[in-house]
Amino acid sequence: MNMRSWQLLAIGSAATLMLAACAPTVTGPSNGGDAETGDGTAASDGASPGPPLSAELSVSSAGWATDFSRHEVPLDEFLSGGPGKDGIPAIDQPQFQPLAEVDWLEDQEPVIAFGIEDRWRAYPIQILIWHEIVNDVVADTPVAVTFCPLCHTAIVFDRTVGGTVLDFGVSGNLRHSDLVMYDRQTESWWQQATGRGIVGHYTGTALEFLSSQLISWAEFREIHPDGTVLSRDTGHTRSYGSNPYAGYDRVDTNPFLLDDWTLIDGRLSPKVRIVGVVVDDESVAYPMPDLAEVSVVNDAVAGEPIVLLWSPGTVSGLGAETVAGGEVVGTVVVHARTMEDGTVLEFEPAGEGRMRDTATSSTWDVSGTAVDGPMSGQRLDPVPNDQPFWFAWAIFRPDTTIWQP
């Protein structure tokens, strides 16, 4: 049985919407001009005009108001993920619960932790695996919390582009196995792995990445006791807690619905989890198995000193029949090492999920907060990062380097 058949068999039993949509492609301005970036400035990226609603489009254009004459990627690179437009429903009116009211999450389950100021929210993977996008507003900031199960890309974006707040949905299409989002204002298509508009009005526009963490439910409760949790009250009936992608995270298996196998970078196994960091134009991949061996890494990307801290206790949400039942793979958080006064700290391991700075011997936790010692109460700035499968990171960032211990 080939990989696609295996996938359809595995997912067919949950026909409502099993297959996670991956990112669609966006085109460039039809006049060959500049598109906007997330802050409204022009971006010259060489996007070339495409044919009007080209016959090159490899998925159905029915029901779309997208301007297909504008695109920066070939239109034949898109594949249908199974469910059509909004077949996987984004959550547009998220409800939240206090931590004390949540009895349906296991300690080891992965959640996306996101906060602005002291307003922290946990978005459980057991919910996102069925919806892939949550349109939310945190501390008056419109955000999109996104997750593509096929690429294991968990990314938070600012939804405001050039003063306009966009609402995102799941297109039902994939590009290179990654979720293709669309905005409801212009129906432009966006690559989730890069946050970039690839087809339609917003071709060439880049969404702003916001710092988030993929940590265990137990860790979230410990470091954000006043936080809230995305509720299962989504307005949709889904088998929350179950995993329609059981076994998909095996390192020795190939990605689903990848249109071009030559894109796979052989430097690592396709589904090795990595921590991906981009600063300016420099990208670095840190293999998680290597990080688990050393626990703490002091590094610099594009001249910015950073520290990576591996913490145990988080399971893979894609391994077993239930999200909570997967293999323990741990997680990694990334912070800047430069303090406000310009001091650059060096860190060493200090036990499970903790690190110690060598200058003051203060102990720091996964939130980047010093929990004891002379620097107690001080915080490191978070660095945006992702924890995708290697194949997805390398496809969209082929010039990436791989950190080695």
C-alpha positions as CSV (number, residue, x, y, z in Angstrom):
1,M,0.0,0.0,0.0
2,N,1.5,3.4,-1.0
3,M,1.7,6.3,1.4
4,R,-1.2,8.2,0.0
5,S,-3.5,5.2,0.2
6,W,-2.3,4.5,3.8
7,Q,-3.2,8.1,4.6
8,L,-6.6,8.0,3.1
9,L,-7.3,4.8,4.9
10,A,-6.2,6.2,8.2
11,I,-8.1,9.3,7.8
12,G,-11.2,8.0,6.2
13,S,-12.7,6.7,9.4
14,A,-13.0,10.3,10.6
15,A,-14.5,11.6,7.4
16,T,-15.7,14.9,8.9
17,L,-12.3,16.5,8.4
18,M,-9.3,14.5,9.1
19,L,-6.7,15.8,6.7
20,A,-4.9,18.9,7.9
21,A,-4.8,21.5,5.3
22,C,-1.3,22.9,4.3
23,A,-0.3,26.2,3.0
24,P,-1.5,27.4,-0.4
25,T,0.5,29.5,-2.8
26,V,0.2,33.3,-3.4
27,T,1.0,35.2,-6.6
28,G,2.7,38.5,-7.3
29,P,1.1,41.8,-8.5
30,S,-0.2,41.5,-12.1
31,N,1.6,44.7,-13.0
32,G,4.9,43.3,-11.8
33,G,5.0,45.9,-9.1
34,D,5.8,45.6,-5.4
35,A,3.5,43.9,-2.9
36,E,3.1,45.0,0.7
37,T,4.8,43.6,3.7
38,G,3.0,43.1,7.0
39,D,3.8,46.7,8.0
40,G,2.5,48.1,4.8
41,T,5.9,48.7,3.2
42,A,6.7,47.6,-0.3
43,A,8.5,44.3,-0.9
44,S,10.4,43.7,-4.1
45,D,10.6,40.0,-4.4
46,G,10.6,39.4,-8.1
47,A,7.0,38.2,-8.2
48,S,5.9,37.8,-11.8
49,P,2.4,38.2,-13.2
50,G,0.6,35.0,-13.9
51,P,-2.2,34.1,-16.3
52,P,-5.7,35.2,-15.3
53,L,-7.3,32.2,-13.6
54,S,-4.7,30.1,-15.3
55,A,-5.3,26.6,-16.6
56,E,-2.1,25.8,-14.6
57,L,-4.1,25.8,-11.4
58,S,-4.0,22.2,-10.2
59,V,-6.9,22.6,-7.8
60,S,-10.5,23.7,-8.3
61,S,-11.1,27.5,-8.5
62,A,-14.9,27.0,-7.9
63,G,-16.2,29.2,-5.1
64,W,-13.1,31.3,-5.0
65,A,-12.9,35.1,-5.5
66,T,-9.1,35.0,-5.5
67,D,-7.2,37.0,-8.0
68,F,-5.2,34.1,-9.6
69,S,-3.4,36.4,-12.0
70,R,-1.2,37.4,-9.1
71,H,1.1,34.8,-7.7
72,E,4.7,34.2,-6.8
73,V,4.7,30.4,-7.0
74,P,3.6,28.1,-9.8
75,L,-0.1,27.5,-9.7
76,D,0.4,23.8,-10.3
77,E,2.2,23.3,-7.0
78,F,-1.1,23.1,-5.1
79,L,-2.8,19.8,-4.1
80,S,-6.2,19.2,-2.6
81,G,-6.0,18.1,1.0
82,G,-9.3,16.3,0.9
83,P,-11.8,18.7,2.6
84,G,-12.6,21.7,0.5
85,K,-12.7,25.4,1.4
86,D,-13.5,25.7,5.2
87,G,-14.1,21.9,5.3
88,I,-11.7,22.2,8.2
89,P,-13.4,25.1,10.1
90,A,-11.3,27.7,11.7
91,I,-12.3,28.9,15.2
92,D,-13.6,32.5,14.9
93,Q,-15.2,33.0,18.3
94,P,-12.9,31.2,20.7
95,Q,-14.1,30.6,24.2
96,F,-11.7,30.3,27.1
97,Q,-11.7,28.5,30.5
98,P,-9.8,29.2,33.7
99,L,-7.2,26.6,34.5
100,A,-9.1,25.3,37.5
101,E,-12.1,24.3,35.4
102,V,-10.1,22.2,32.9
103,D,-10.3,18.4,33.6
104,W,-9.9,17.2,30.0
105,L,-6.2,17.8,29.4
106,E,-3.4,15.4,30.5
107,D,-0.3,16.8,32.0
108,Q,1.9,15.7,29.1
109,E,-0.3,17.1,26.3
110,P,1.2,19.8,24.0
111,V,-0.3,23.2,24.0
112,I,0.7,26.4,22.2
113,A,1.4,29.0,24.8
114,F,1.0,32.6,23.7
115,G,0.8,35.8,25.7
116,I,1.0,39.5,25.5
117,E,2.0,41.3,28.7
118,D,0.5,39.1,31.4
119,R,-2.4,37.7,29.4
120,W,-1.5,34.2,28.6
121,R,-3.5,31.6,26.8
122,A,-3.1,27.9,26.1
123,Y,-4.3,26.5,22.7
124,P,-4.3,22.7,23.0
125,I,-3.1,20.7,20.1
126,Q,-6.0,18.3,20.6
127,I,-8.3,21.1,19.4
128,L,-6.0,22.7,16.8
129,I,-5.5,19.3,15.1
130,W,-9.2,19.5,14.1
131,H,-9.3,23.3,13.3
132,E,-5.8,24.4,12.4
133,I,-6.5,28.1,12.8
134,V,-7.9,30.2,15.7
135,N,-8.6,33.8,15.0
136,D,-8.2,35.5,18.3
137,V,-7.6,38.9,20.0
138,V,-5.1,39.0,22.8
139,A,-4.5,42.3,24.7
140,D,-6.2,44.1,21.8
141,T,-3.9,42.5,19.3
142,P,-5.6,40.4,16.6
143,V,-3.7,37.2,16.1
144,A,-4.0,33.9,14.2
145,V,-2.9,30.8,16.1
146,T,-2.1,28.1,13.5
147,F,-1.1,24.5,13.4
148,C,-0.4,22.2,10.4
149,P,-0.4,18.6,11.5
150,L,1.3,17.4,8.3
151,C,4.3,19.6,8.9
152,H,4.0,20.0,12.7
153,T,4.3,23.8,12.2
154,A,2.8,25.7,15.2
155,I,3.0,29.4,14.5
156,V,1.3,32.6,15.8
157,F,0.9,35.6,13.5
158,D,-0.3,39.2,13.8
159,R,-3.4,39.4,11.7
160,T,-3.1,43.1,11.0
161,V,-1.7,44.0,7.6
162,G,-1.3,47.6,6.5
163,G,-3.9,48.7,9.1
164,T,-6.4,46.0,8.0
165,V,-7.3,43.2,10.3
166,L,-7.6,39.9,8.4
167,D,-9.6,36.8,9.3
168,F,-8.1,33.5,8.2
169,G,-9.7,30.3,7.1
170,V,-8.4,26.9,5.9
171,S,-8.4,26.7,2.1
172,G,-8.5,22.9,1.9
173,N,-5.4,23.0,-0.3
174,L,-1.8,22.1,0.5
175,R,1.5,23.2,-1.0
176,H,4.5,21.0,-0.3
177,S,2.4,19.3,2.3
178,D,1.9,22.5,4.2
179,L,-1.3,24.2,5.2
180,V,-2.5,26.9,2.8
181,M,-4.5,29.6,4.6
182,Y,-6.7,32.2,3.0
183,D,-7.9,35.6,4.3
184,R,-11.6,36.2,4.0
185,Q,-11.2,39.9,3.1
186,T,-9.5,39.2,-0.3
187,E,-9.3,35.4,-0.5
188,S,-5.6,35.6,-1.0
189,W,-3.8,32.4,-0.3
190,W,-1.0,32.3,2.4
191,Q,1.7,29.7,3.1
192,Q,1.4,28.9,6.8
193,A,5.0,27.7,7.2
194,T,6.3,31.1,6.1
195,G,3.4,33.5,6.8
196,R,3.7,34.8,3.3
197,G,1.0,35.6,0.8
198,I,1.6,33.5,-2.4
199,V,-1.6,34.0,-4.5
200,G,-4.0,36.9,-4.8
201,H,-4.1,40.5,-3.7
202,Y,-1.6,40.0,-0.9
203,T,1.0,38.2,-2.9
204,G,4.4,39.0,-1.5
205,T,3.1,40.2,1.8
206,A,4.6,38.8,5.0
207,L,2.7,38.4,8.2
208,E,4.6,39.2,11.4
209,F,5.6,36.1,13.4
210,L,4.8,36.4,17.1
211,S,6.7,34.5,19.8
212,S,5.0,31.4,21.2
213,Q,6.0,28.2,22.9
214,L,4.9,24.6,22.3
215,I,5.0,23.2,25.9
216,S,3.2,20.7,28.0
217,W,-0.1,21.4,29.8
218,A,1.7,20.9,33.1
219,E,4.4,23.4,32.2
220,F,1.8,26.0,31.2
221,R,-0.1,25.6,34.5
222,E,3.1,26.0,36.4
223,I,4.4,29.1,34.8
224,H,1.1,30.8,33.9
225,P,-1.3,30.0,36.8
226,D,-3.5,32.9,35.9
227,G,-3.8,32.0,32.3
228,T,-6.8,30.6,30.4
229,V,-7.3,27.7,28.0
230,L,-9.1,27.5,24.7
231,S,-12.3,25.7,25.4
232,R,-13.7,22.6,23.6
233,D,-16.9,24.7,23.2
234,T,-16.0,25.6,19.6
235,G,-19.4,25.4,18.0
236,H,-18.3,22.2,16.2
237,T,-18.7,18.5,17.1
238,R,-15.3,16.9,17.0
239,S,-13.6,14.0,18.7
240,Y,-11.3,16.2,20.7
241,G,-8.5,14.2,22.3
242,S,-8.3,11.6,19.6
243,N,-5.6,11.8,16.9
244,P,-6.6,11.2,13.3
245,Y,-2.9,11.1,12.3
246,A,-1.8,8.2,14.5
247,G,1.7,7.1,13.6
248,Y,2.3,10.0,11.3
249,D,5.3,11.3,13.3
250,R,7.5,8.2,12.8
251,V,10.9,9.4,11.7
252,D,11.2,6.7,9.1
253,T,8.0,7.5,7.2
254,N,7.6,10.0,4.4
255,P,5.4,13.1,4.4
256,F,1.8,12.9,3.1
257,L,0.8,14.7,-0.1
258,L,4.2,16.1,-0.9
259,D,4.0,16.9,-4.6
260,D,7.7,16.7,-5.4
261,W,9.9,14.2,-3.5
262,T,13.0,15.8,-4.9
263,L,12.4,18.7,-2.5
264,I,13.3,16.5,0.5
265,D,16.7,17.5,1.9
266,G,18.6,14.4,2.8
267,R,20.8,16.0,5.4
268,L,18.4,14.7,8.1
269,S,15.5,12.2,8.1
270,P,12.3,13.9,6.8
271,K,10.4,13.8,10.1
272,V,13.1,14.6,12.6
273,R,11.8,17.4,14.7
274,I,13.9,20.5,14.7
275,V,13.8,23.9,16.3
276,G,13.9,26.5,13.6
277,V,15.1,30.0,14.2
278,V,15.3,32.8,11.7
279,V,17.0,36.2,12.4
280,D,17.2,38.6,9.5
281,D,18.0,36.4,6.5
282,E,19.8,33.7,8.5
283,S,18.0,30.4,9.4
284,V,19.3,27.6,11.6
285,A,17.8,24.2,12.4
286,Y,18.5,22.6,15.7
287,P,17.7,18.8,15.7
288,M,15.7,18.1,18.8
289,P,17.3,14.7,19.5
290,D,20.7,16.5,19.8
291,L,19.2,19.2,22.0
292,A,17.8,16.6,24.3
293,E,21.3,15.3,24.8
294,V,22.8,18.6,25.9
295,S,19.7,20.4,27.4
296,V,21.1,23.9,26.9
297,V,22.7,25.5,23.8
298,N,24.3,29.0,23.8
299,D,24.5,30.2,20.2
300,A,24.2,33.3,18.0
301,V,22.1,33.7,14.8
302,A,22.8,36.6,12.6
303,G,24.9,38.0,15.4
304,E,22.0,37.8,18.0
305,P,23.0,35.7,21.1
306,I,20.3,33.2,21.9
307,V,19.9,30.3,24.3
308,L,17.8,27.1,23.7
309,L,16.5,25.1,26.6
310,W,15.2,21.6,26.2
311,S,12.6,20.5,28.7
312,P,11.2,16.9,29.1
313,G,7.6,15.9,29.7
314,T,5.8,16.9,26.4
315,V,4.5,14.1,24.2
316,S,4.1,14.1,20.4
317,G,0.5,14.8,19.6
318,L,0.7,12.9,16.4
319,G,2.1,9.5,17.6
320,A,-0.8,7.5,19.2
321,E,-4.5,7.1,18.9
322,T,-4.9,9.9,21.4
323,V,-3.0,13.2,21.5
324,A,-2.0,12.5,25.1
325,G,-0.8,9.0,24.4
326,G,2.2,9.8,22.2
327,E,5.9,9.3,22.9
328,V,7.6,11.8,25.1
329,V,9.7,14.0,22.9
330,G,10.2,17.0,25.1
331,T,10.1,20.6,23.9
332,V,12.5,23.5,23.5
333,V,12.1,27.2,24.3
334,V,14.3,29.9,22.8
335,H,15.3,33.3,24.3
336,A,17.7,36.1,23.7
337,R,20.8,36.1,26.0
338,T,21.3,39.9,25.9
339,M,19.9,41.8,28.9
340,E,18.6,45.4,28.9
341,D,22.0,46.7,30.1
342,G,23.8,45.0,27.2
343,T,25.2,42.1,29.3
344,V,25.3,38.8,27.3
345,L,24.7,35.8,29.6
346,E,26.0,32.3,29.2
347,F,23.9,29.4,30.5
348,E,24.4,25.8,31.6
349,P,21.9,23.0,32.5
350,A,20.4,23.2,36.0
351,G,18.1,20.2,36.1
352,E,15.0,19.3,34.1
353,G,13.5,22.3,32.3
354,R,15.9,24.7,34.1
355,M,19.1,26.5,33.3
356,R,21.6,28.5,35.3
357,D,23.5,31.6,34.1
358,T,27.3,31.4,34.7
359,A,27.6,35.0,35.8
360,T,25.3,35.0,38.9
361,S,24.2,31.3,39.3
362,S,20.6,32.4,39.0
363,T,18.2,29.7,37.9
364,W,15.8,30.3,34.9
365,D,12.7,28.3,33.8
366,V,11.1,27.7,30.4
367,S,9.3,31.0,30.5
368,G,12.8,32.8,30.5
369,T,12.2,34.0,34.0
370,A,14.9,33.9,36.7
371,V,13.2,32.0,39.6
372,D,16.0,32.3,42.2
373,G,19.4,33.9,42.7
374,P,20.5,37.5,42.3
375,M,18.6,38.0,39.0
376,S,15.3,36.6,40.4
377,G,12.3,38.1,38.7
378,Q,14.2,39.2,35.6
379,R,13.1,37.9,32.2
380,L,14.8,37.1,28.9
381,D,13.1,38.2,25.7
382,P,11.5,35.4,23.7
383,V,12.8,34.6,20.2
384,P,10.2,33.5,17.6
385,N,10.8,29.9,16.6
386,D,9.0,26.8,15.4
387,Q,9.3,23.0,15.9
388,P,8.4,21.5,12.5
389,F,9.5,18.3,10.9
390,W,12.8,18.8,9.1
391,F,11.4,18.2,5.6
392,A,9.0,21.2,5.9
393,W,11.7,23.6,7.3
394,A,14.2,22.7,4.6
395,I,11.7,23.0,1.8
396,F,10.8,26.5,2.6
397,R,14.2,27.5,3.9
398,P,16.6,25.5,1.7
399,D,19.6,27.6,2.7
400,T,19.3,26.8,6.3
401,T,22.2,25.6,8.3
402,I,22.1,22.7,10.8
403,W,23.5,23.2,14.3
404,Q,25.7,20.4,15.4
405,P,26.8,19.8,19.0
